[in-house]
Amino acid sequence: MVIVIANPMKHVLKILSLLVVISALWIGLLQASIIPRSHTWLLPIYFVVSLGCYGLLMVGVGLMQFPTCPQEALLLQQDIAEAKDFLKQKGVDVGSE
């Protein structure tokens, strides 16, 4: 018997398993006293801040690498002009341009 899990469910399971591993590591550090307790209690906050910084970094990298498509821009402008002409023929006021 094969159980097929839907694609979004796989992501949920990955996230949950990652959270379980991180929680186990954090609890292990709390109990082992390897790191001072005052620092160990702050680890979840450091993790959330690090995750936020990573997210902002990935958004910035994505924006820097965003491809420009001059040909697609021209096609879009042509489509807009055609739509305006069509709407003008139907009697719709589409502005001054």
Stockholm file with secondary structure:
# STOCKHOLM 1.0

chainA/1-97         MVIVIANPMKHVLKILSLLVVISALWIGLLQASIIPRSHTWLLPIYFVVSLGCYGLLMVGVGLMQFPTCPQEALLLQQDIAEAKDFLKQKGVDVGSE
#=GR chainA/1-97 SS CCCCCCHHHHHHHHHHHHHHHHHHHHHHHHHHTSSCHHHHTTHHHHHHHHHHHHHHHHHHHHHHTCCCCHHHHHHHHHHHHHHHHHHHHTTCCCCCC
#=GC SS_cons        CCCCCCHHHHHHHHHHHHHHHHHHHHHHHHHHTSSCHHHHTTHHHHHHHHHHHHHHHHHHHHHHTCCCCHHHHHHHHHHHHHHHHHHHHTTCCCCCC
//
